[in-house]
Each structure stands twice: as structure tokens, then as C-alpha cells.
């Protein structure tokens, strides 16, 4: 794996680089040697944050963790990525085409499928046209993290969602 390590509001020390390469390096059995691992370390007030992005053919594996200690964040993010990779492996439809960035030993390794997706509830509801601001208000009233609605301006189905810092996002599909 090729590590690309950068820092925001932080000097990336040799100790941090070594810790990342040691901890995240444990995941190299899952990837081909050419796989790039983008690591961004940042500090905001007392929060030590690590973001890892691993681009793969057709997919991106991404995780971030925040704690009071950067070394703890590194440990936590490694566990998250490993869990995501195991889940991804179980969901591969065409192992040879979709898994070109994964090593053959990992693909052939047997694991138990404890992350099977089960839909336990289905809902149907009417969608009256509304503007995104009204949809945000409705989402807050319901106490949800996202809200699906028909945009009055475009007559398309859109999604509003809550972001960190009490801000909102809007998803507008493109066809």
C-alpha cells in the first residue's frame, strides 16, 4: 500500500507516520501493493481527527474517527475500515471484476456473514411538493436525520439531511 499522509492544523511527525503505517499497514493483506491510502490528520480545538480514504475500482472505502488522542483515533479508524472491508467482501457480486484492488488471499478467505442486510420495515407515504427549507423544518419536527420529499421547483424527488454543526445538505438526483 502507498500512504499519502497530510495534516490540517497539525505537523505530521515521524511518530504519527510510523503509527499510521504500522496500524493501517495491517490492512495490506486486503489490498494490492499499488493501492493508495489517503490519510488526513487534523486538530480542531481538543478534537484529534483522522480521515482515511481508499479509492478502489468503482468504490471508495472511507472512515473517520475523532477522539482526544490522535493515536486512539488511529486505532479506532483501523477497526472501522477492517469491518467495512469484510462487509464489502461479502457483498461482491462479481469478485474478479469488482475486487481488482483486493488481494486474492482476502477474497478466498472464508468468513461468517454476520452483517447480512435485512429489511425489517417498509413504509409508504404521500409526498406533497415542498421547497427544501420546508423539508428541513419537517425533518426537524419528525426528529429524523434525513427527509425524502418532492421538490416543488423541479418536481424531482430530493433528500435533505442533517450535517455536523447543525447544518443541512440537499441531495438532488441527476439522470
HELIX and SHEET records of a PDB file:
HELIX    1   1 UNK A   14  UNK A   23  1                                  10    
HELIX    2   2 UNK A   24  UNK A   30  5                                   7    
HELIX    3   3 UNK A   70  UNK A   91  1                                  22    
HELIX    4   4 UNK A   95  UNK A   98  1                                   4    
HELIX    5   5 UNK A  104  UNK A  108  1                                   5    
HELIX    6   6 UNK A  132  UNK A  142  1                                  11    
SHEET    1   A 4 UNK A   2  UNK A   8  0                                        
SHEET    2   A 4 UNK A  36  UNK A  44  1                                        
SHEET    3   A 4 UNK A  47  UNK A  56 -1                                        
SHEET    4   A 4 UNK A  59  UNK A  67 -1                                        
SHEET    1   B 4 UNK A 129  UNK A 130  0                                        
SHEET    2   B 4 UNK A 146  UNK A 151  1                                        
SHEET    3   B 4 UNK A 157  UNK A 163 -1                                        
SHEET    4   B 4 UNK A 167  UNK A 172 -1                                        
END                                                                             
